[in-house]
Amino acid sequence: MTERAARESMTPTGGPVIAVGHRGTRRFAPENTLSAHEMAIALGARAIEMDVRMTADGEFVLMHDPTVNRTTDGRGLVSKMTLAEIRRLDAGSWFAPEFAGERVPTLREALRNIKGRAAVDIDFKAGPADSAERIARILDEERFDDGSLVTVFVRSWNYRKMKRLPKPYLLRPHYRNAAMTAQAAREDRVEVMGLRRRSFSFSAARAIADAKLSLFSNVMGRDDNERGFADSLRAGARFIQTDRLDLLVPYLRERGLLLECAPTRSFSCPSGARDAVKFAAVARTTPLRPAALSAAAPCASGAGAEPAFYRACK
């Protein structure tokens, strides 16, 4: 099938789309922090992607890089540092003075903070062979086995480890080819397939649809804009992951396609939920930063924002 034929064969997204905040929202707050999660939810994200690594003493923390160098005032490998050592680091000042004193959160803290307000997408970076069981134990203890939507991104190098992740949590592999997609679809915990923007094609989207998997479209990069959003919808995406929630959320909302609640495992709103207000009112376990969050609305609407750290609003 040609790319043009594949495009024409697709059924565009007609139902609610879940806006996924990449590392929370790294354009508006220091990535992978609780402030980034709060900002993402305030901007309209109903799923939060978070990068997870293990410390030397076996604790899971949120950190994208192998080292703490880029996003804290410290230096060293996450895997060689204890949780206590990482706790002492400032994870906010590098981004902007308003976030001085921000700490690196544990996975458990992040889960508690967004429970009932957004779905969880865990990008598991590194850990021992029993990492899947350890992560599942934390998810169970934090009651994410109650029908809440949890997806875990798996790469080829950690697929065997995370394949041991038990139900009800879903694995989210990335698209490689049609054969791999068909094989992954036979796994009972694979219902979602990721597709990177740099490898995006309607032929790939067609293979994902044919395998009866939901498309998780990553648009970060140069097409994190209306072009990338439009392609994702044309390809039938159920999830769109972005660094530009300020652009994606209004784009989806104007078209009546934005899911306005914390989705369940069936990718829909819980029974009886009317709107996002119910979920925004859930008690938080971390204090908000009023100066930061007060600018979320004007930024999302396209207006300029005063705080200097609102880089994407400039």
N, C-alpha and C positions, 0 to 999 in steps of 0.2 A: 504494500500500500504506500502510495506517495505521501509526502508530508501534507500536501494540499488536500488529498482525499481523507487523510486522517483528521485534519482540522474540520473538514466539512461533516465528518461522521460523528463528531463529538456532540454530546448533549450538554449545553451550557448549564452552569450552576443555576438552579431555580429555587433552592431552599436556603436556609440560613447558613452563613459562612462563619467559621470561628476565626477571629483575629488573634494571632499568636504573637506575643511580644518577645522578640529575640533578646535573650539575656535580660529579660525584663523590658527595659527600654534604654539602650546604651547611649542614645543621643541626648537624653534628657536627664540622666542620673548615672552614677557610677555602676557599671554593669554587674550583674549577679549580686546585687545587694537588696536588702528589703526596701530601701527607698526606690530602687529601680522597679521593683514589683508593684509598689504602691502607685508609682507614676503610671505604669503600664495599665493598671486597672482603672485609674482615673481617666486615662485617655480612651478607654473602651476595649482593651484586650480582655478576652475571656479565656485565654490560655497563656501560661507563662512558661517559656523555655528556660531551662537552667542547666548549667554545666556542673557536673559533679565529679570530684576527685576524693581520694582517700588520703588521710594524714598518716604519719608514721605510727601513731597509736590507734589506728583503725577507725577514725571518725570520718564521716562524709561531710565535706564542705563544698561550697559553691565557688568554683574557680575555673576559668576557661583554660588558661595557660598551664604548662607543667610547673612553672615557677610563679612566685608571688610578685616578681619584680615589676611588671608593667602596671598592675592595678592596686598596689599598696606601697607603703613607704619602707617595706622590707626587701630582703633578698633571700633566695633559696628555693629549693624544690619543695613543693607541697608534700610529696611522698617522704621527705626526709625531716619534716617539721612536725612537732606535736600540735594538737589542737590549742593548747595553752599558748604556744609561741605564736600561732596564727591569730589567736584572739587579741594579742597585744598590738596588732598592726592596724594602721589607719588605711581603710579602703576607700576613702572619699575625697581626701584633700587633693589628690592628683587630678581629679576631675574638675573640682571647683571648691572655693572656700566654704560655700554653703553646706557642703557635705563633710566637713572636717569631723573626724571622730566616728565616721561610719565603720562598722565592723564587718568582717567576713562572716556570713551566716553559715550555720550548719544546715544540712539538708532538712533535719527535723524542724528547725526554726522556720525555714522557708515554707515547709508544708503547713505548719500550724498557722502561719500568717495568711496564706491564701485559701485555706480550706473553706469551701462553700462560696468562694468569690470568683474562682477561676480554675480551669483544668490545669493539670501539671504535665509538662513535657520534659522528661529528664534526658539530657545528653550526657550519657555515662562516658567518662574519659578514660579512667584507668583504675584498676583495683585487682585483688586476688581472684582466684577461681570461684570462690563462693560469694562474689559480689552481688549476684542476682538475689540470692537468698537473704543477704544482709539488707539490701535495699527493700525487698519485699517485707521483711520483718518490720522495718521502720514505717513503711506505708500502712501495714496492718495495724500497728500500734497507734498510728495517728488516724485510724478509721477511714482510710481511703479505699477500703474494701466494701464500702456501703453503696456502690454504684457510681461514685465519682469517676470522672474520666482521667485516666493516667496512661500516658504513652511513654515508652522508653526507646530512644533512638539507638540503633545498633549499627555498627560498622562491621565490615567483613572480619576485622581482626578481633572483635569482641563478641561476635555473634554466638559462638559456642557458650561463652560464659553467660550471656544474658538470655540465651534460649531456655535456661533453667528458671527464668522468672515465672512464677506461678500465675494462674488466673486469680483475679479478674483483670490483671494489668496487661496492657497491649504492647507488643513489640512494634517498632516503627523502623524498618530497614529503608535504605535509600535505593532508588532504582538504579540498576546496572544494565539489564537487558530484559527482553521479553521472557526468555526461558527462566531466568532467576526469579522474575516476578511471579510467574505461574507456579514455580516451586514454593516460593514463600507463602503464596495464598493458601497452600495446603496445611500450613501451620495454624493451629486453632487460635493462637494469640496474635496473629498478624491480620489486621483488618485495615491498616493504614500503610500507605507507601509514600515515602518522601521523594521529591523530585527537585534537584538543585536547579537554580536558574541557569547556570553556565552549561548545563547539559539538557536544558528544557527542549522538548519537541512535542508536537501533537501526536507523533507516532508512539512516543513513550507514554504519554497520557492515555492513548488508546489501549496500550497493553495493560496499563493499570486498571482501566475501566473494564476491560475484557476479563481480568482476573477477579472482578467484583470487589476491588479494594477501593477505599476512599483515598483521594489524592491530597497529600500534604505538600503544598507548593511553597518553596523557599524563594523569595524574590529579593533577598538582600543583595546589595551591589548596585550596579549602574541602572538596572531596571526596577529598582525599588520605587516605582512610580505608577502612574495610570497605565502605562504600557504593560508593565509586569502584572498589574492587578487584572487588566482586561484579558490578557492571555490566560491567566489562572482561572478566571471565571469561564472563559470559553472552553477550557480543558476540563471543566467540571469539578474544580477544587472544592473540598469541604473545609480545608484549613488553608490559611495564607499566613506564613511567617514573615515578619517585616521588622526593619529598624525604623520605619516611618509610620508609626501608629497615627501620627498627626495627619497623614495623608490617607492611609488605608481606611480608618474608621469612618470618616465622613464620606469617602467614596462608596463604601458598602451601605452605609446608612441611607444615603440619598437614593439608593436603588432598592431599598427595603430588604437587603440581604444580610444585614449584620445580626448575628446571634447576640441577644442582649442579656444573657444570663450565664451562669457557670454551668457548662454542659455536663450531662451524665455520660455514662459509658455508651449510650445509644446515640451520642452526638446531638442530643436535643435538650430542651429545658426540663427540669424536674417537674413532675406532675403538680399542677396548682400554681406554678410560678408565673407571674404576670409580666414582670419586667426586671430590669437590672437593679432597680432601687432596693428590692428585697435583699439582694446579695451584697450590695454596697454597704448595707447597714449592719452586716455581721460584725461582731466585735473583733477588733484587730489585736494582735499580740505585740505590735510595735507602734510607738508613737509616730504620727505623721509629721512631716516637716511642712508647716503651713505655707511658708514662703515659696517652697518648691511647688507644692500641689496647687496653689492658687492660680498659677500661670498655666495649668494644663488646659483649661477651657479655651482661653484666647489662642493658645498655640494650636490646638486641634481645629479651631475655626479658621486658621490661616492668618490671624492677626499677629502683630509683633508682640513679643513678650519682653518684659523688662529685665528679669534676672539674666545675668551674663551666661549662665550655664545652659540656657536654652539655645544651643547652637543651631538646631534645625529650624528655629523660628527666625533666624537672622537672614 
